Amino acid sequence: MSTHSIEATSFAMSSSSLDNSAGQTEIVEGRVLELVGNYTAMELLHPIVAEMSKDRNFKRMFWRVLGHEYEVINQRSQVLADYEITAAQKAFKTLVDNEDEIGAVEIYCDEILGLTAKSDNEKSQMMANTLQTRDHIMNSMSRPHGNLPRLCH
């Protein structure tokens, strides 16, 4: 095989990879728009969060963890093709930036934590365990959280 044939084959393979990557990015961007549309302007707070928020400690911990999630997402590349955030995380960030508090909570619970696939009892337990773990990690990091969006204070 000549050098030109190898170069042509390599170029064709890398071009098809780029086309594939661009197509995948469009699909994921479409998923972001779909998620934002599905979770925008929701009227009721997630039932698990509403119930567990009756406990002041849970409520404080929940908003702190939610704010930390936002910070982490903000520190990563927002270009989905870089694979640093998921479509759900980008949609969550969009909802927070748009000050859609209930939509942001819903997408966090359903899409990021994956609570939709669990029974009600499992959802409560999973939520409590996840938040306690994240809160514990955040406490051990002792990082200030001064740049959080308004809804996360």
Sequence and secondary structure as in RCSB ss.txt:
>XXXX:A:sequence
MSTHSIEATSFAMSSSSLDNSAGQTEIVEGRVLELVGNYTAMELLHPIVAEMSKDRNFKRMFWRVLGHEYEVINQ
RSQVLADYEITAAQKAFKTLVDNEDEIGAVEIYCDEILGLTAKSDNEKSQMMANTLQTRDHIMNSMSRPHGNLPR
LCH
>XXXX:A:secstr
  HHHHHHHHHHHHHHHHHHHHHHHHHHHHHHHHHHHHHTT  S  HHHHHHTTSHHHHHHHHHHHHHHHHHHHH
S   GGG SS HHHHHHHHHHHTT HHHHHHHIIIIIS GGGS HHHHHHHHHHHHHHHHHHHHHHT   TT  G
GG 
